[in-house]
């Protein structure tokens, strides 16, 4: 028998008094995880090797689906950027302002549907709902190849934005349902790394599609091929992505219990299908939620510009159309590398250094933006390196997402908060392209300065978040000081209490 770790024996936990576990399918107050413990069977001692096998199994059942999906998600968002260098502006007679609107209008659909889709994520099985929406991404992307003018393309991009509104919030929800707070940054980093892979793969696909000499324009093949790949992957998600640790068919009853038991210390629960108006109100009145919204805004004004004008910036360095597509590959590799380094560094540091690491990975972005502002046109290699450096903000945003998933409890409050940060993301991506004025091409001075200002605002918000969360932890420690500092942690773990209601909850920063 292998030696057991200090936590390898999992004692029997008392049922939560808030929930009628005699009717586990009627979960309304507490967490759906309580249904797993309704049989009263105690989990016996657990070998460390069993826990490691379980985590590996969870990784293989969750991360490949989210990662590939996220790669398609980013490729989908940048198809318009590649279509721009393959002649869509000339074929549809698009002006510079109309192209900017097409870059932004995608996020109007995302913005309008962000809150409803998060509420639907709570109501319906998460895996099935994600898969259906991913299929719709691809379907509407393919339809964009049929657009004959600006108006038709605008309508299709609005609908596509609405279909994609569930993506990031859904991935965050899945991550919080399956992983401990300590494990979440690395897992978010792993599926978000596919963002960079999507840029690199998008460059390869763009180059390959640009070689097609068929009866259609190259930009139409871009929409058709990538849209078809997205739609097929949506079908795979529906069929194979588990909806929840409570119902995962490929896990044994013991594995499901053990998966949920690992999350007890999170104090955030797994899932609750009942919308709670009180938690909606608390989310809207919680300062943290509005800081996350502002972080989404400030972090994505740069993204909105770079993701849609990046190919045009590179083309302005003097590269040909096809070489411009290929030059996005190192950018994607750099983004993926920075994300992996950031989550690795964060995991190796003592707890509560996430805010510092997030700021650290914004610094290359600021440096790159200043370089794009001030380096002369003749310094083509230097300006290209500075452009690549702007990808580091993705690593910072990964850590911000992990701070959100770790610090919001109560399932309804979680979905509302997820919606709020991505309302900010949408607003930033809508606003970002309008700072890139066609009369300033290829330097786009106003656009680059919008990136610099946004980064400094983001740094200030991260510092504010860290200071106030640390203060709140000290306040709670003082309230619980004495002989019962951890009173009731088992009872509150799956009670679907919010982070404000649960004094056993401690913030991560």
C-alpha positions in Angstrom: 0.0 0.0 0.0 1.4 3.4 -1.1 2.0 6.0 1.6 -0.9 8.4 2.0 -0.7 12.1 1.9 -2.1 14.1 4.8 -5.3 14.7 2.9 -5.6 11.2 1.4 -8.3 10.2 3.9 -11.5 11.9 3.2 -13.9 11.8 6.2 -17.6 11.5 5.9 -19.1 14.9 5.4 -22.4 15.9 7.0 -25.2 16.6 4.6 -26.0 20.3 4.1 -29.0 21.4 6.1 -30.1 23.8 3.4 -30.8 21.0 0.9 -33.3 18.1 0.8 -30.9 15.4 -0.3 -33.7 12.8 -0.1 -34.8 14.3 -3.4 -31.4 15.0 -5.0 -33.0 15.8 -8.4 -34.8 18.8 -6.9 -31.8 20.9 -6.2 -33.0 24.5 -5.6 -31.1 25.9 -2.7 -27.8 24.0 -2.5 -25.5 22.7 -5.2 -26.2 19.8 -7.6 -23.1 18.1 -6.2 -25.2 17.2 -3.1 -27.0 14.6 -5.2 -23.8 12.5 -5.3 -23.9 12.2 -1.5 -27.6 11.4 -1.1 -26.8 7.6 -0.9 -24.9 8.2 2.4 -22.0 6.0 1.3 -18.7 7.3 2.8 -15.7 7.8 0.6 -12.9 5.6 1.9 -9.3 6.6 2.1 -7.8 7.7 -1.2 -4.3 6.9 -2.5 -2.3 9.9 -3.9 -1.8 7.9 -7.1 -5.6 7.6 -7.5 -6.0 11.4 -7.2 -3.3 11.9 -9.8 -5.0 9.5 -12.2 -8.3 11.3 -11.6 -6.8 14.7 -12.4 -5.2 13.3 -15.6 -8.6 11.8 -16.6 -10.3 15.1 -16.0 -7.7 16.9 -18.1 -8.1 14.5 -21.0 -11.9 14.8 -20.8 -12.0 18.6 -20.6 -8.9 20.4 -21.9 -8.6 19.0 -25.5 -12.2 20.0 -26.2 -11.9 23.5 -24.8 -8.4 24.1 -26.4 -9.4 23.1 -29.9 -12.6 25.0 -29.6 -10.7 28.1 -28.4 -8.3 27.9 -31.3 -11.3 27.9 -33.7 -12.8 30.7 -31.7 -9.9 32.9 -32.4 -9.5 31.8 -36.0 -13.2 32.6 -36.4 -12.7 36.1 -35.1 -9.7 36.9 -37.3 -11.2 35.6 -40.6 -12.2 39.1 -41.5 -8.7 40.3 -41.0 -7.4 37.7 -43.5 -10.4 38.4 -45.8 -9.2 42.0 -45.9 -5.9 41.0 -47.5 -7.6 38.6 -49.8 -9.8 41.2 -51.5 -13.1 41.4 -49.6 -12.9 45.2 -49.3 -12.5 45.5 -53.1 -15.1 42.8 -54.0 -17.8 44.3 -51.7 -16.7 47.9 -52.2 -16.0 48.4 -48.5 -14.7 51.8 -47.3 -12.2 52.0 -44.4 -15.0 53.1 -42.0 -17.2 50.2 -43.1 -14.4 47.7 -42.5 -14.0 49.2 -39.0 -17.7 48.7 -38.4 -17.5 45.1 -39.6 -14.7 44.5 -37.1 -16.8 46.0 -34.3 -20.4 44.9 -35.2 -19.5 41.3 -34.4 -19.3 42.3 -30.8 -22.7 44.1 -30.8 -24.2 40.6 -31.2 -21.9 39.3 -28.5 -22.8 42.3 -26.3 -26.6 42.0 -26.7 -26.6 38.2 -26.1 -23.9 38.1 -23.4 -26.3 38.1 -20.4 -29.1 35.9 -21.8 -26.5 33.3 -23.0 -25.0 33.1 -19.5 -28.4 32.6 -17.9 -29.0 29.8 -20.5 -25.6 28.3 -19.5 -27.0 28.0 -16.0 -30.3 26.6 -17.2 -29.2 24.0 -19.7 -26.5 21.3 -19.8 -23.2 23.2 -20.3 -21.5 20.8 -22.7 -24.6 20.5 -25.0 -25.3 24.2 -25.0 -21.6 25.0 -25.8 -21.6 22.5 -28.7 -24.8 23.8 -30.3 -23.5 27.3 -30.2 -20.1 26.3 -31.6 -21.9 24.6 -34.5 -23.8 27.8 -35.1 -20.5 29.8 -35.1 -19.4 27.7 -38.0 -22.7 27.8 -39.8 -23.0 31.5 -39.8 -19.3 31.9 -40.7 -19.9 29.9 -43.8 -22.9 32.0 -44.7 -20.7 35.1 -44.7 -19.1 33.8 -47.9 -22.5 34.4 -49.6 -22.7 38.1 -48.6 -23.1 40.5 -51.5 -22.7 43.8 -49.8 -21.9 45.6 -46.5 -25.4 45.2 -45.1 -25.7 41.5 -45.6 -22.2 40.9 -44.1 -23.1 43.2 -41.1 -26.2 41.2 -40.3 -24.4 37.8 -40.5 -21.5 39.1 -38.3 -24.0 40.3 -35.6 -25.6 36.9 -35.5 -22.1 35.2 -35.4 -21.2 37.4 -32.5 -24.3 36.3 -30.6 -23.5 32.6 -31.2 -20.0 33.1 -29.8 -21.1 35.0 -26.7 -21.2 31.8 -24.6 -17.6 30.8 -25.4 -15.4 32.4 -22.8 -18.0 32.4 -20.0 -18.8 28.8 -20.7 -15.1 27.7 -20.7 -14.6 29.6 -17.4 -17.7 27.9 -15.9 -16.5 24.5 -17.0 -13.0 25.1 -15.5 -14.5 26.2 -12.1 -16.7 23.1 -12.1 -13.9 20.7 -12.5 -10.7 22.2 -10.9 -9.5 23.5 -7.6 -8.7 27.2 -7.3 -5.0 26.3 -7.3 -5.4 24.3 -10.5 -7.5 26.8 -12.3 -4.8 29.3 -13.6 -2.8 26.5 -15.3 -6.0 25.0 -16.9 -7.3 28.4 -18.1 -3.8 29.0 -19.4 -3.7 25.7 -21.3 -7.0 26.3 -23.1 -6.3 30.0 -23.6 -2.9 29.1 -25.1 -5.0 27.8 -28.0 -5.6 31.5 -28.7 -2.0 31.8 -29.8 -2.3 28.4 -31.6 -5.3 29.8 -33.4 -3.3 32.8 -34.6 -0.5 30.6 -35.8 -2.9 28.0 -37.4 -4.9 30.9 -38.8 -1.8 32.1 -40.5 -1.1 28.7 -42.0 -4.7 28.3 -43.1 -4.7 31.8 -44.5 -1.5 31.1 -46.5 -2.9 27.8 -47.7 -6.3 29.2 -48.6 -4.6 32.1 -50.4 -3.0 29.5 -52.8 -6.5 28.2 -53.9 -7.2 29.1 -57.4 -10.9 28.2 -57.7 -14.0 29.8 -59.1 -14.6 31.7 -55.8 -12.6 34.6 -54.4 -9.9 33.6 -51.8 -11.8 35.4 -49.0 -14.9 33.2 -49.6 -12.8 30.0 -49.2 -11.6 31.5 -45.9 -15.1 31.7 -44.6 -16.3 28.4 -46.0 -13.4 26.2 -44.9 -12.9 27.6 -41.4 -16.7 27.7 -40.9 -17.0 24.1 -41.8 -14.3 23.0 -39.4 -16.0 25.0 -36.6 -19.3 23.3 -37.3 -17.9 19.8 -37.2 -16.1 20.5 -33.9 -19.4 21.7 -32.4 -20.9 18.3 -33.1 -17.9 16.6 -31.3 -18.5 18.9 -28.3 -22.2 18.0 -28.1 -21.3 14.3 -28.2 -18.3 14.1 -25.9 -17.8 17.1 -23.6 -19.2 16.2 -20.1 -21.9 18.6 -18.8 -20.8 18.4 -15.1 -18.8 16.2 -12.7 -22.1 15.2 -11.2 -23.4 13.6 -14.4 -20.2 12.7 -16.4 -20.9 9.3 -18.1 -17.3 8.3 -18.6 -16.6 8.6 -14.8 -17.5 5.9 -12.3 -19.7 6.9 -9.3 -16.6 6.9 -7.0 -14.7 9.1 -9.5 -17.6 11.6 -9.6 -17.7 11.8 -5.9 -14.0 12.2 -5.6 -14.0 14.9 -8.3 -16.5 16.9 -6.4 -14.9 16.2 -3.0 -11.7 17.8 -4.3 -13.6 21.1 -4.8 -14.8 21.3 -1.2 -12.1 23.8 -0.2 -13.0 26.1 -3.1 -16.1 27.1 -1.2 -17.6 27.9 -4.6 -19.6 24.8 -5.3 -20.1 23.0 -8.7 -23.4 24.0 -10.2 -27.0 25.1 -9.4 -29.7 25.2 -12.0 -32.0 27.7 -10.2 -31.7 31.4 -11.0 -31.5 33.3 -7.7 -32.6 37.0 -8.0 -30.9 37.8 -4.7 -27.6 36.7 -6.2 -28.2 38.7 -9.4 -28.8 41.8 -7.2 -25.7 41.1 -5.1 -23.6 40.8 -8.3 -24.8 44.1 -9.6 -24.0 45.8 -6.3 -20.6 44.1 -5.8 -17.6 46.5 -6.6 -15.5 43.5 -7.7 -17.9 42.7 -10.5 -17.6 46.2 -11.9 -13.8 46.1 -11.6 -13.8 42.9 -13.6 -16.0 44.6 -16.2 -13.5 47.5 -16.4 -10.7 45.0 -16.7 -12.5 43.4 -19.6 -12.9 46.8 -21.2 -9.3 48.0 -20.7 -7.8 44.7 -21.7 -9.7 44.4 -24.9 -9.5 47.9 -26.5 -6.0 46.8 -27.6 -7.3 43.4 -28.6 -10.1 44.9 -30.7 -7.6 46.9 -32.7 -4.7 44.4 -33.0 -6.9 41.3 -33.9 -8.5 43.2 -36.8 -5.7 45.5 -38.0 -2.7 43.3 -37.1 -2.4 42.0 -40.7 -2.6 45.5 -42.0 0.1 46.7 -39.6 2.4 43.9 -40.8 1.6 44.5 -44.4 2.6 48.2 -43.8 6.1 47.0 -43.0 6.4 46.1 -46.7 5.6 42.4 -46.8 3.5 40.8 -49.5 0.0 39.5 -48.9 1.0 35.8 -48.4 4.1 36.6 -46.4 1.9 38.9 -44.2 -0.3 35.9 -43.4 2.8 33.8 -42.5 4.2 36.5 -40.3 1.3 36.0 -37.9 2.6 32.5 -37.0 5.5 33.8 -34.8 3.0 36.1 -33.1 0.7 33.2 -32.2 3.7 31.2 -31.0 4.8 34.1 -28.8 1.3 34.5 -27.3 1.2 30.8 -26.4 4.7 30.9 -24.9 3.9 33.9 -22.8 0.7 32.4 -21.5 2.4 29.1 -20.5 5.3 31.0 -18.8 2.8 33.2 -16.9 0.8 30.3 -15.4 4.0 28.4 -14.7 5.5 31.3 -12.8 2.3 31.9 -11.0 2.1 28.2 -9.9 5.6 28.3 -8.6 5.2 31.5 -6.5 3.7 31.5 -3.0 -0.1 32.0 -2.9 -1.6 35.4 -3.7 0.8 36.7 -6.3 -1.5 36.5 -9.3 -2.0 40.3 -9.5 1.7 40.9 -9.5 2.3 38.3 -12.3 -0.6 39.8 -14.3 1.1 43.2 -14.2 4.5 41.7 -15.0 3.1 40.3 -18.3 1.6 43.6 -19.3 5.0 45.3 -19.3 6.2 43.8 -22.6 2.9 44.9 -24.2 3.5 48.5 -23.0 7.1 48.3 -24.3 6.0 47.0 -27.7 3.4 49.7 -28.0 5.9 52.5 -27.3 8.2 50.9 -29.9 5.5 51.0 -32.5 4.9 54.6 -31.7 8.4 55.9 -31.8 10.6 53.6 -34.0 11.1 55.0 -37.5 9.6 53.4 -40.6 13.0 52.2 -41.7 13.4 50.0 -38.6 11.2 47.3 -40.1 12.6 44.4 -38.0 12.4 46.4 -34.8 8.8 47.4 -35.4 7.9 43.8 -36.2 9.4 42.7 -32.9 7.5 45.4 -31.1 4.3 44.2 -32.8 5.0 40.7 -31.5 5.5 42.0 -28.0 2.0 43.4 -27.9 0.8 39.8 -27.6 1.8 39.5 -24.0 -1.5 41.1 -22.8 -3.1 37.7 -23.4 -1.0 36.1 -20.6 -2.2 38.9 -18.2 -5.8 38.4 -19.2 -5.6 34.6 -18.5 -4.6 35.5 -14.9 -7.4 38.0 -14.6 -9.8 35.3 -15.6 -8.4 32.9 -13.0 -8.8 35.7 -10.4 -12.4 36.0 -11.3 -13.2 32.2 -11.2 -11.5 31.9 -7.8 -13.2 34.9 -6.2 -16.9 34.6 -7.1 -19.1 32.1 -5.3 -22.8 31.4 -5.8 -23.7 29.9 -9.1 -26.1 32.6 -10.3 -23.6 35.3 -9.2 -20.9 33.5 -11.1 -22.8 33.5 -14.4 -23.7 37.2 -13.9 -20.1 38.1 -13.2 -18.9 36.1 -16.2 -21.4 38.0 -18.3 -20.3 41.3 -16.9 -16.6 40.9 -17.7 -17.4 39.9 -21.2 -19.7 42.9 -21.6 -16.5 44.8 -20.9 -14.7 42.6 -23.4 -17.3 43.3 -26.0 -17.2 47.1 -25.4 -13.4 47.1 -25.7 -13.5 45.1 -28.9 -16.2 47.3 -30.3 -14.2 50.5 -29.5 -10.7 49.2 -30.3 -10.9 49.2 -34.1 -12.2 52.8 -34.3 -8.9 54.1 -32.9 -7.2 52.7 -36.0 -8.0 55.4 -38.6 -7.3 54.6 -42.2 -5.7 58.0 -42.8 -3.0 57.1 -40.2 -2.1 53.7 -41.9 0.2 52.0 -41.5 1.5 53.5 -38.2 -2.0 53.9 -36.7 -0.7 56.3 -34.1 -4.0 56.9 -32.3 -4.7 53.1 -32.2 -1.3 52.4 -30.6 -1.7 55.2 -28.0 -5.2 53.7 -27.1 -3.3 50.5 -26.3 -0.8 52.3 -24.0 -3.5 54.2 -22.1 -5.6 51.1 -21.7 -2.7 49.1 -20.4 -2.0 51.7 -17.7 -5.6 51.8 -16.7 -5.6 48.0 -16.5 -2.5 48.0 -14.2 -4.2 50.5 -11.9 -7.3 48.3 -11.7 -5.3 45.2 -10.9 -3.5 47.0 -8.0 -6.9 48.2 -6.7 -8.2 44.6 -6.8 -5.2 43.2 -4.9 -5.3 45.9 -2.2 -9.0 45.6 -1.4 -9.1 41.7 -1.6 -6.2 41.5 0.8 -7.9 43.9 3.2 -11.1 41.9 3.0 -9.3 38.7 3.9 -7.7 40.4 6.9 -11.1 41.6 8.0 -12.6 38.1 7.8 -9.7 36.6 9.7 -10.3 39.1 12.5 -14.0 38.2 12.5 -13.2 34.5 12.8 -10.3 34.8 15.1 -10.4 32.8 18.3 -11.1 29.2 18.9 -13.3 28.4 15.9 -11.7 30.0 12.8 -12.9 27.3 10.4 -16.4 26.7 11.8 -18.8 25.2 9.3 -16.6 24.9 6.3 -18.0 21.5 5.3 -21.6 22.9 5.6 -20.8 26.0 3.5 -18.8 24.2 0.8 -21.9 23.2 -1.4 -24.5 25.5 0.0 -24.5 27.8 -3.0 -23.7 30.8 -0.8 -22.1 33.8 -2.4 -18.6 34.9 -1.5 -20.1 37.8 0.5 -22.5 35.5 2.4 -19.9 32.9 3.3 -17.4 34.1 5.9 -15.4 30.9 5.4 -14.6 32.1 1.9 -11.1 33.6 1.4 -10.2 35.7 -1.7 -7.3 34.8 -4.0 -5.2 37.7 -5.4 
